[in-house]
């Protein structure tokens, strides 16, 4: 985490680094911080479809199905725009399992 944070200081708008920090927060159970970084990832790169998926998963872990549903739906739209059928399929599956 510390190394990712240092790299992020040099490249604050790198979606890969933002996503990496978000995932580390999620793994540590720091849901609020994870959500913040998933949202930053999406703000920097709206086509980063797996950030939507992980955002939805984080909301599900917190018990907020309404926000999880919104994250998945927004991700499906982003995946369609990007032409990422694999991400779209995963997001649709997650949405269906809610």
Order of alpha helices (4+ residues) and beta strands (2+ residues): alpha-alpha-alpha-alpha-alpha-alpha
